[in-house]
Amino acid sequence: MQYEIKGGVFPVVICSMENGERMITENGGMAWMSPNMKMETSGGGIGKMFSKAFSGEDIFHNIYTAQGNGLIAFGSCFPGQILPVQITPNMGLIVQKRAFLASEIGVELSIHLNRKLGAGFFGGEGFIMQRLSGSGMAFLEVDGELVEYDLAPGQQMIVNTGNVAAFESSVSIDIQQVPGLKNKLLGGEGLFNTTLTGPGRIWLQTMPISNVAESIRPFMSSSKNKFKRRSVPKSWYTAPFFCFFEILYACIQDNSVFNG
């Protein structure tokens, strides 16, 4: 399989396939294809269907098989970039939910449960992410621009909520409290940041779709509701729950059962 990524803010990856080669994508990923591509919809079994429903992913995926030499294109659904990554048996990849666009049939897509409960509840990417394993080329959707870092053993990067696009399975993820009560309540950055610790590569995105949705939400409501939202700082909504989060997080940190 050969591929080429074209386009600007709405990129597309065009894959040239030989006879018998297969690719897999989630529903709605295909943009165009040659007429000799055969499509088959599959859920991957009851167990996988249940896990996909639990993680919020599409339950079914489509498998495209080339019957002779042909091509198929997969398009991004949000302004950003398409990241090609080579998955190997020795190094898998952990990605944000719904980042998966398409891959060769040898790549296995499954859910990844964060072992540290604190990172799952308070981290920007949540308790459930996606794991890519196996062998083959995979393509990921990245929101906005893409920045890559190669972390040395023990080197850390503190990342704001939602800006984690993907990281190698050798990288560990945890959370770190924003220091200072005033910073937590008035800083507008939330209560926790995500901490990534090397060794391994990480990929960060500059424009998470959740941030875009938050930015345009006032313009989608009535003028009355828009005035109310703007008249009250966002951080004041979280203030009544701050003490509860502090106590819960302290309990999680002190309890070895939660830390796995």
PLY file of the C-alpha trace (Angstrom):
ply
format ascii 1.0
element vertex 260
property float x
property float y
property float z
element edge 259
property int vertex1
property int vertex2
end_header
0.00 0.00 0.00
1.25 3.44 -0.99
-0.30 6.66 0.28
-0.29 10.38 -0.38
-1.72 13.12 1.85
-3.25 16.09 0.01
-5.20 19.18 0.96
-4.86 22.04 3.43
-7.03 22.52 6.50
-9.30 19.65 5.41
-6.74 17.03 4.32
-7.33 13.69 2.67
-5.12 10.60 2.47
-5.22 8.73 -0.85
-4.16 5.08 -0.62
-3.07 3.13 -3.71
-3.72 -0.56 -3.12
-2.77 -3.75 -4.91
-4.99 -6.76 -5.44
-6.07 -8.37 -2.15
-4.86 -5.56 0.12
-7.37 -4.44 2.73
-7.95 -1.33 4.80
-10.29 -0.61 7.67
-12.05 2.60 8.68
-14.86 3.70 10.94
-18.25 4.69 9.53
-18.13 7.74 7.26
-14.34 7.76 6.77
-14.30 6.95 3.05
-14.28 10.00 0.73
-13.95 8.37 -2.71
-12.66 5.13 -4.21
-12.21 3.25 -7.46
-15.06 0.92 -8.48
-13.05 -2.26 -7.83
-13.01 -1.73 -4.05
-15.27 -4.15 -2.17
-16.80 -2.92 1.11
-17.78 -5.11 4.04
-19.30 -3.83 7.29
-18.33 -5.64 10.47
-18.69 -5.20 14.21
-15.76 -7.41 15.17
-17.75 -9.68 17.48
-19.98 -9.13 20.50
-17.07 -8.37 22.85
-15.58 -5.69 20.63
-18.98 -4.19 19.89
-19.69 -3.88 23.60
-16.31 -2.28 24.31
-16.80 0.21 21.45
-20.23 1.18 22.76
-18.75 1.59 26.25
-16.02 3.92 24.97
-18.33 5.98 22.76
-16.85 4.76 19.47
-18.75 3.68 16.38
-19.91 0.11 16.90
-19.36 -0.92 13.27
-16.42 -0.39 10.94
-15.94 -0.85 7.21
-13.34 -3.09 5.57
-12.33 -2.28 1.97
-10.65 -4.96 -0.16
-8.96 -4.17 -3.48
-10.06 -6.49 -6.28
-7.22 -5.58 -8.57
-5.15 -2.42 -8.36
-7.19 0.52 -7.12
-7.34 3.48 -4.78
-9.36 4.73 -1.85
-9.35 8.10 -0.10
-10.14 8.89 3.54
-10.99 12.49 4.44
-10.70 14.43 7.67
-13.95 15.68 9.23
-12.41 18.63 11.12
-9.80 21.32 10.26
-6.39 19.91 11.07
-3.91 17.36 9.82
-3.69 13.66 9.06
-0.88 11.93 10.94
0.57 8.74 9.36
2.12 6.38 11.92
3.74 2.98 11.52
2.47 0.55 14.14
4.84 -2.28 15.10
4.43 -5.26 17.45
7.08 -3.76 19.76
5.54 -0.30 20.02
1.83 0.49 20.07
0.18 3.87 20.19
-2.33 5.46 22.57
-4.55 8.08 20.93
-7.45 10.30 21.88
-10.94 8.99 21.28
-12.15 9.36 17.69
-8.64 10.17 16.41
-8.52 6.96 14.37
-9.25 7.56 10.68
-8.11 4.42 8.84
-5.42 1.75 8.82
-4.16 -1.37 7.15
-5.97 -4.53 8.21
-3.05 -5.67 10.41
-3.60 -2.83 12.89
-5.76 -3.73 15.90
-7.96 -1.01 17.40
-9.06 -1.42 21.03
-9.92 0.67 24.07
-7.26 1.75 26.54
-8.27 2.13 30.18
-6.04 4.43 32.19
-4.68 2.41 35.13
-4.45 5.47 37.36
-7.96 6.45 38.37
-6.95 10.03 39.10
-5.62 10.54 35.58
-8.77 8.96 34.19
-11.22 11.22 36.00
-9.32 14.50 35.99
-6.99 14.24 32.99
-7.83 16.01 29.76
-8.27 12.83 27.72
-10.49 11.03 30.19
-10.48 7.48 31.52
-10.93 5.80 28.13
-8.65 6.26 25.14
-7.83 4.18 22.05
-4.94 1.75 21.63
-3.44 0.87 18.26
-1.43 -2.35 18.20
-0.37 -5.03 15.75
1.48 -4.18 12.55
0.78 -1.78 9.69
0.25 1.83 8.70
-2.42 3.86 10.49
-3.78 7.35 9.88
-4.97 9.66 12.65
-7.01 12.86 12.62
-5.33 15.72 14.51
-7.27 18.85 15.47
-5.48 21.99 14.31
-1.70 21.97 13.88
0.57 19.14 15.02
3.66 19.37 17.24
5.85 16.33 17.98
8.28 15.79 20.85
10.63 12.92 21.61
10.84 12.63 25.40
13.93 11.18 27.06
13.52 8.75 29.99
12.03 10.67 32.90
11.49 13.85 30.85
8.04 15.35 31.36
5.69 17.59 29.43
2.71 19.30 31.09
-0.14 19.60 28.62
-3.40 21.52 28.80
-6.75 19.75 28.60
-7.48 18.20 25.23
-4.14 19.00 23.57
-2.89 15.41 23.80
-3.33 13.82 20.37
-1.29 10.62 20.75
1.70 9.09 22.49
3.70 5.88 22.29
2.78 3.12 24.71
6.14 3.58 26.50
4.99 7.04 27.68
3.10 7.22 30.98
0.23 9.63 31.59
-0.79 11.24 34.88
-2.32 14.47 36.16
-0.93 17.46 38.01
-2.88 20.03 39.98
-2.75 23.65 38.94
-0.86 25.32 41.83
-2.59 27.93 43.97
-6.24 28.38 44.88
-6.55 31.63 42.92
-5.08 30.00 39.83
-7.55 27.13 40.08
-10.62 29.34 40.45
-9.74 32.36 38.34
-7.08 31.18 35.90
-9.52 29.67 33.42
-7.24 26.65 32.84
-9.22 24.18 34.94
-8.08 22.35 38.06
-5.71 19.79 36.54
-3.24 19.42 33.69
-2.06 16.23 32.01
1.55 15.13 32.60
3.31 12.92 30.04
6.54 11.21 31.10
9.06 9.66 28.72
10.64 7.77 27.18
8.82 7.94 23.88
7.27 10.23 21.31
4.22 12.39 21.92
2.04 14.27 19.45
0.22 17.41 20.58
-2.61 19.23 18.80
-3.16 22.98 18.87
-6.94 23.23 18.40
-8.96 20.55 20.23
-12.49 20.28 18.90
-13.83 20.65 22.46
-12.23 24.10 22.70
-13.77 25.13 19.39
-17.20 23.97 20.55
-16.80 25.96 23.77
-15.78 29.09 21.82
-18.75 29.08 19.45
-21.38 27.99 21.99
-22.32 31.58 23.02
-23.01 32.46 19.39
-25.32 29.46 18.96
-27.66 30.50 21.78
-30.16 33.32 22.12
-28.92 36.80 22.96
-30.43 36.52 26.44
-28.63 33.29 27.26
-25.46 34.58 25.65
-25.49 37.62 27.96
-25.90 35.41 31.00
-23.00 33.17 30.05
-20.70 36.09 29.40
-21.65 37.96 32.55
-20.48 35.12 34.82
-16.89 33.84 34.56
-16.67 30.20 33.65
-14.45 29.43 36.63
-17.21 30.42 39.10
-19.27 27.45 37.96
-16.54 25.09 39.18
-15.87 26.87 42.48
-18.56 25.03 44.53
-17.07 21.68 43.51
-13.43 22.55 44.11
-13.24 21.30 47.70
-14.87 18.02 46.71
-12.35 17.46 43.90
-9.45 18.27 46.21
-10.56 15.73 48.81
-11.32 13.03 46.23
-8.00 13.51 44.48
-6.10 13.34 47.79
-7.82 10.05 48.59
-6.92 8.64 45.18
-3.28 9.65 45.56
-3.02 8.05 49.02
-4.77 4.80 48.09
-2.51 2.33 46.29
-5.52 0.38 45.02
-6.57 3.27 42.80
-3.06 3.84 41.51
-2.84 0.29 40.11
0 1
1 2
2 3
3 4
4 5
5 6
6 7
7 8
8 9
9 10
10 11
11 12
12 13
13 14
14 15
15 16
16 17
17 18
18 19
19 20
20 21
21 22
22 23
23 24
24 25
25 26
26 27
27 28
28 29
29 30
30 31
31 32
32 33
33 34
34 35
35 36
36 37
37 38
38 39
39 40
40 41
41 42
42 43
43 44
44 45
45 46
46 47
47 48
48 49
49 50
50 51
51 52
52 53
53 54
54 55
55 56
56 57
57 58
58 59
59 60
60 61
61 62
62 63
63 64
64 65
65 66
66 67
67 68
68 69
69 70
70 71
71 72
72 73
73 74
74 75
75 76
76 77
77 78
78 79
79 80
80 81
81 82
82 83
83 84
84 85
85 86
86 87
87 88
88 89
89 90
90 91
91 92
92 93
93 94
94 95
95 96
96 97
97 98
98 99
99 100
100 101
101 102
102 103
103 104
104 105
105 106
106 107
107 108
108 109
109 110
110 111
111 112
112 113
113 114
114 115
115 116
116 117
117 118
118 119
119 120
120 121
121 122
122 123
123 124
124 125
125 126
126 127
127 128
128 129
129 130
130 131
131 132
132 133
133 134
134 135
135 136
136 137
137 138
138 139
139 140
140 141
141 142
142 143
143 144
144 145
145 146
146 147
147 148
148 149
149 150
150 151
151 152
152 153
153 154
154 155
155 156
156 157
157 158
158 159
159 160
160 161
161 162
162 163
163 164
164 165
165 166
166 167
167 168
168 169
169 170
170 171
171 172
172 173
173 174
174 175
175 176
176 177
177 178
178 179
179 180
180 181
181 182
182 183
183 184
184 185
185 186
186 187
187 188
188 189
189 190
190 191
191 192
192 193
193 194
194 195
195 196
196 197
197 198
198 199
199 200
200 201
201 202
202 203
203 204
204 205
205 206
206 207
207 208
208 209
209 210
210 211
211 212
212 213
213 214
214 215
215 216
216 217
217 218
218 219
219 220
220 221
221 222
222 223
223 224
224 225
225 226
226 227
227 228
228 229
229 230
230 231
231 232
232 233
233 234
234 235
235 236
236 237
237 238
238 239
239 240
240 241
241 242
242 243
243 244
244 245
245 246
246 247
247 248
248 249
249 250
250 251
251 252
252 253
253 254
254 255
255 256
256 257
257 258
258 259
